[in-house]
């Protein structure tokens, strides 16, 4: 794999800077780089992009500009990325929504081949949360009992895209555990959080890192984890497997892409720089603070492509089963 070749080269020259030792092009980078984020400021993707940029800048020796372009379920930023010069200076930050949009036909570009994944730097799981002071639902069993006894009455804040990771996980959970909730759509994360804390909904679907401040303040607490084994930080919360569901939970992943027609040496350099940035103490501290170290959160170009392709195949199969695509 490319990562092991890089590591071998570094050892041979006796340097610790992967990006500096591994074929740094003589002419790149010579000016600031741009990271296009298809979501608004302050959200999980924006936080990641800015933490990554802070780790990358001292490695590549140039500043990065973060440009937020939300809209279209993550698609509004794609034209800016695809029409930018193919020179390695424009990088797209995106998430698994790129895969769901491709699998559903909304995105014509294949994020595994029509875009060049530089790296994945966050892979995480989801949970169902209730308010910290909600005595009706002390645990998942209480929530499930209520939802089964009152079909469609238990309200759960979620995203609006029916083909998203969030909604597909919930569809599979409800099908296997024989209950029906009222999925209330909020595409703005802050609106979902306010709806739960304010009592407008009974529960919420989200990733733990995105609501860490609310967990620390005990305004929210998880009652179900979308994994097959309990992560150490949530050892008292049952998993979907323990709840009786047999499906494989879909994960959230966030990473960075370059244009595939950018010079190969520049793409390889960005991949190596990303690995060094990911391993930096500053970025590791950021990921740890957001529960992103509980499972393996890094993939190089090859690993990212495999993750994307595997996820796309899974989504297509589920979409066909649900009648969302032919």
C-alpha positions as CSV (number, residue, x, y, z in Angstrom):
1,X,0.0,0.0,0.0
2,X,1.1,3.6,-0.7
3,X,1.2,4.4,3.1
4,X,3.7,1.7,3.8
5,X,5.9,2.8,0.9
6,X,5.9,6.3,2.3
7,X,6.8,5.0,5.7
8,X,9.7,3.0,4.3
9,X,11.0,6.0,2.4
10,X,10.9,8.2,5.5
11,X,12.8,5.6,7.5
12,X,15.4,5.4,4.8
13,X,16.1,9.1,4.7
14,X,15.9,9.4,8.5
15,X,13.2,12.2,8.5
16,X,10.1,12.5,10.5
17,X,8.2,14.7,8.1
18,X,6.3,12.4,5.8
19,X,5.2,15.1,3.4
20,X,8.6,16.8,3.3
21,X,10.5,13.6,2.6
22,X,8.0,12.0,0.2
23,X,8.4,13.4,-3.2
24,X,7.5,17.0,-2.4
25,X,7.1,18.7,-5.8
26,X,9.6,21.5,-6.4
27,X,6.8,23.8,-7.6
28,X,4.0,22.9,-5.1
29,X,2.6,24.5,-3.2
30,X,3.8,28.0,-3.9
31,X,0.7,29.9,-2.8
32,X,-2.3,29.5,-0.5
33,X,-4.6,26.5,-0.9
34,X,-8.4,26.5,-0.7
35,X,-10.6,24.0,1.1
36,X,-14.3,24.0,0.0
37,X,-16.7,22.9,2.7
38,X,-20.2,22.0,1.5
39,X,-21.8,22.8,4.9
40,X,-22.2,25.9,7.1
41,X,-19.8,27.4,9.6
42,X,-19.7,25.8,13.0
43,X,-20.9,22.3,12.1
44,X,-19.0,19.1,12.3
45,X,-17.5,19.4,8.8
46,X,-16.5,23.0,9.3
47,X,-14.8,22.2,12.6
48,X,-13.0,19.3,11.0
49,X,-11.8,21.4,8.0
50,X,-10.4,24.1,10.3
51,X,-8.6,21.6,12.6
52,X,-7.2,19.9,9.6
53,X,-6.0,23.1,8.0
54,X,-4.3,24.1,11.2
55,X,-2.4,20.8,11.2
56,X,-1.6,21.0,7.5
57,X,-0.3,24.5,7.2
58,X,3.0,24.0,9.1
59,X,3.6,20.8,7.0
60,X,3.1,22.3,3.6
61,X,4.4,25.8,4.4
62,X,1.5,27.6,3.0
63,X,-1.8,28.9,4.4
64,X,-5.2,27.4,3.6
65,X,-8.4,29.3,3.1
66,X,-11.7,27.6,4.2
67,X,-14.7,28.5,2.1
68,X,-18.1,27.4,3.3
69,X,-20.7,26.8,0.6
70,X,-23.7,25.0,2.1
71,X,-26.8,24.0,0.2
72,X,-28.3,21.1,-1.8
73,X,-27.6,18.5,0.8
74,X,-23.9,18.9,0.3
75,X,-24.0,19.3,-3.5
76,X,-23.9,23.1,-3.9
77,X,-20.1,23.1,-3.4
78,X,-19.4,20.5,-6.0
79,X,-19.4,22.8,-9.1
80,X,-16.8,25.1,-7.5
81,X,-14.6,22.1,-6.9
82,X,-15.1,20.5,-10.3
83,X,-14.6,23.7,-12.3
84,X,-11.5,24.9,-10.3
85,X,-8.1,24.4,-12.0
86,X,-6.9,20.9,-11.7
87,X,-3.6,22.0,-10.0
88,X,-4.0,20.6,-6.5
89,X,-4.7,24.0,-4.9
90,X,-8.5,23.4,-4.5
91,X,-9.5,20.6,-2.1
92,X,-13.0,19.5,-1.3
93,X,-14.0,18.5,2.2
94,X,-17.0,16.2,2.2
95,X,-18.7,13.4,4.1
96,X,-20.6,10.2,3.4
97,X,-23.5,12.3,2.0
98,X,-21.4,12.4,-1.2
99,X,-21.7,8.6,-1.4
100,X,-25.5,8.6,-0.7
101,X,-26.0,11.3,-3.3
102,X,-24.1,9.3,-5.8
103,X,-25.9,6.0,-4.9
104,X,-29.3,7.7,-5.3
105,X,-28.4,9.3,-8.6
106,X,-28.4,12.9,-7.3
107,X,-24.7,13.2,-7.8
108,X,-23.3,12.2,-11.2
109,X,-19.7,12.2,-10.1
110,X,-18.4,9.0,-8.5
111,X,-16.6,10.2,-5.3
112,X,-14.3,7.1,-5.5
113,X,-13.0,7.7,-9.1
114,X,-14.3,11.1,-10.5
115,X,-12.8,12.7,-7.3
116,X,-9.5,11.6,-5.9
117,X,-9.8,10.9,-2.1
118,X,-6.7,12.3,-0.4
119,X,-7.6,10.8,3.0
120,X,-10.4,10.2,5.5
121,X,-9.7,11.8,8.9
122,X,-12.9,11.1,10.8
123,X,-14.9,7.9,10.9
124,X,-17.5,7.7,13.6
125,X,-20.8,6.2,14.8
126,X,-24.2,7.5,15.7
127,X,-26.5,7.3,18.7
128,X,-30.0,8.0,19.7
129,X,-30.3,10.7,22.4
130,X,-33.0,11.8,24.9
131,X,-33.0,14.8,27.2
132,X,-30.8,14.4,30.2
133,X,-33.7,15.0,32.6
134,X,-36.4,13.0,30.7
135,X,-37.6,10.4,33.3
136,X,-39.9,8.8,30.7
137,X,-37.0,7.1,29.0
138,X,-34.3,6.1,31.4
139,X,-33.0,3.6,28.9
140,X,-33.5,2.2,25.4
141,X,-36.0,-0.4,26.5
142,X,-38.3,2.2,27.9
143,X,-38.2,4.2,24.7
144,X,-38.7,1.1,22.5
145,X,-41.6,-0.1,24.7
146,X,-43.3,3.3,24.3
147,X,-42.7,3.4,20.5
148,X,-44.1,-0.1,20.0
149,X,-47.2,0.6,22.1
150,X,-47.8,4.0,20.4
151,X,-46.9,3.6,16.7
152,X,-45.8,6.9,15.1
153,X,-46.2,8.9,18.4
154,X,-42.5,8.9,19.6
155,X,-40.9,11.8,17.8
156,X,-37.3,11.8,16.7
157,X,-35.3,14.7,15.3
158,X,-33.3,13.7,12.2
159,X,-32.1,15.0,8.9
160,X,-34.5,15.5,6.0
161,X,-32.8,13.5,3.2
162,X,-34.5,10.1,3.1
163,X,-31.5,8.4,1.6
164,X,-29.0,9.7,4.2
165,X,-27.0,7.5,6.5
166,X,-29.1,8.8,9.4
167,X,-32.5,8.0,7.8
168,X,-31.4,4.6,6.4
169,X,-30.0,3.5,9.8
170,X,-33.4,4.4,11.4
171,X,-35.4,2.6,8.6
172,X,-33.4,-0.6,9.3
173,X,-33.7,-0.3,13.1
174,X,-37.5,0.3,12.9
175,X,-38.0,-2.6,10.5
176,X,-36.0,-5.1,12.6
177,X,-37.3,-4.1,16.0
178,X,-40.9,-3.6,14.8
179,X,-41.6,0.0,15.8
180,X,-42.5,3.2,14.1
181,X,-41.4,6.7,15.1
182,X,-42.3,10.1,13.8
183,X,-39.1,11.3,12.0
184,X,-39.1,15.1,12.3
185,X,-36.7,16.7,9.7
186,X,-34.2,19.4,10.7
187,X,-31.4,19.9,8.2
188,X,-29.8,22.5,10.5
189,X,-28.1,20.7,13.3
190,X,-28.6,23.5,15.8
191,X,-32.4,23.2,15.2
192,X,-32.3,19.5,16.0
193,X,-30.5,20.1,19.2
194,X,-32.8,22.9,20.2
195,X,-35.8,20.8,19.4
196,X,-34.6,18.0,21.7
197,X,-33.5,20.2,24.6
198,X,-36.7,22.3,24.3
199,X,-39.0,19.3,24.4
200,X,-40.4,19.6,20.9
201,X,-39.2,16.0,20.1
202,X,-38.7,13.0,22.3
203,X,-35.4,11.8,20.9
204,X,-32.7,12.7,18.3
205,X,-30.3,10.9,16.0
206,X,-26.7,12.3,15.9
207,X,-23.0,11.6,16.3
208,X,-21.5,11.9,19.7
209,X,-18.7,14.3,18.7
210,X,-21.2,16.8,17.4
211,X,-23.1,17.0,20.7
212,X,-20.2,16.6,23.1
213,X,-20.9,20.0,24.8
214,X,-24.5,18.9,25.5
215,X,-23.4,15.6,26.8
216,X,-20.8,17.3,29.1
217,X,-23.6,19.6,30.3
218,X,-25.9,16.6,30.8
219,X,-28.5,18.2,28.6
220,X,-28.6,15.1,26.5
221,X,-27.8,11.4,27.1
222,X,-27.4,8.5,24.7
223,X,-29.7,5.5,25.0
224,X,-28.6,3.5,21.9
225,X,-25.4,3.2,20.0
226,X,-25.3,2.3,16.3
227,X,-22.3,-0.1,16.6
228,X,-22.1,-3.9,17.1
229,X,-19.8,-3.6,20.1
230,X,-19.8,-1.0,22.9
231,X,-17.1,1.7,22.6
232,X,-15.2,2.4,25.8
233,X,-16.6,5.9,26.2
234,X,-20.1,4.7,26.2
235,X,-19.8,1.4,28.0
236,X,-23.2,1.7,29.7
237,X,-25.1,2.2,26.5
238,X,-26.5,-0.8,24.5
239,X,-25.7,-1.3,20.9
240,X,-28.1,-2.0,18.1
241,X,-26.9,-5.6,18.2
242,X,-27.7,-5.9,21.9
243,X,-31.1,-4.4,21.2
244,X,-31.8,-7.3,18.8
245,X,-31.1,-5.8,15.4
246,X,-28.9,-7.7,13.0
247,X,-28.1,-5.1,10.4
248,X,-24.6,-3.6,10.0
249,X,-24.8,0.1,11.1
250,X,-23.7,2.6,8.6
251,X,-21.0,5.0,9.7
252,X,-20.4,8.7,9.3
253,X,-17.1,9.5,7.6
254,X,-15.4,12.8,6.7
255,X,-12.4,13.4,4.5
256,X,-10.8,15.4,1.8
257,X,-10.7,15.1,-2.0
258,X,-8.5,16.5,-4.8
259,X,-9.2,16.6,-8.5
260,X,-8.1,13.3,-10.1
261,X,-6.6,15.2,-13.1
262,X,-4.3,17.2,-10.8
263,X,-0.6,16.3,-11.2
264,X,0.0,12.9,-9.7
265,X,3.0,14.1,-7.7
266,X,0.9,16.8,-6.1
267,X,-1.9,14.4,-5.1
268,X,0.7,12.0,-3.6
269,X,2.2,14.8,-1.7
270,X,-1.2,15.9,-0.3
271,X,-1.9,12.3,0.8
272,X,1.4,12.1,2.6
273,X,0.9,15.5,4.2
274,X,-2.5,14.5,5.4
275,X,-1.1,11.4,7.2
276,X,1.4,13.6,9.0
277,X,-1.3,16.1,9.9
278,X,-3.6,13.4,11.1
279,X,-0.8,12.0,13.4
280,X,0.1,15.4,14.8
281,X,-0.6,15.9,18.5
282,X,-2.9,18.8,17.8
283,X,-5.1,17.0,15.4
284,X,-5.2,13.9,17.6
285,X,-6.3,16.0,20.5
286,X,-9.1,17.5,18.4
287,X,-10.3,14.0,17.3
288,X,-10.1,12.6,20.8
289,X,-12.2,15.5,22.2
290,X,-14.8,14.7,19.6
291,X,-14.9,10.9,20.2
292,X,-13.2,10.3,16.9
293,X,-10.5,8.0,18.4
294,X,-12.9,5.3,19.6
295,X,-12.7,3.5,16.2
296,X,-10.1,3.7,13.5
297,X,-10.6,7.1,11.9
298,X,-7.9,7.3,9.2
299,X,-7.8,6.0,5.6
300,X,-5.3,6.8,2.9
301,X,-6.2,7.2,-0.7
302,X,-6.6,3.5,-1.4
303,X,-8.4,2.8,1.9
304,X,-10.7,5.8,1.3
305,X,-11.6,4.5,-2.1
306,X,-12.4,1.1,-0.7
307,X,-14.5,2.6,2.0
308,X,-16.4,4.8,-0.5
309,X,-17.0,1.9,-2.9
310,X,-18.1,-0.5,-0.2
311,X,-20.5,2.1,1.2
312,X,-22.0,2.9,-2.2
313,X,-22.7,-0.8,-2.8
314,X,-24.4,-1.0,0.5
315,X,-26.6,2.1,-0.1
316,X,-27.6,0.9,-3.5
317,X,-28.7,-2.4,-2.2
318,X,-30.7,-0.8,0.6
319,X,-32.2,1.8,-1.8
320,X,-33.4,-0.9,-4.1
321,X,-34.9,-2.8,-1.2
322,X,-36.8,0.3,-0.1
323,X,-37.8,1.2,-3.7
324,X,-35.8,4.5,-3.7
325,X,-34.0,3.5,-6.9
326,X,-34.6,0.9,-9.6
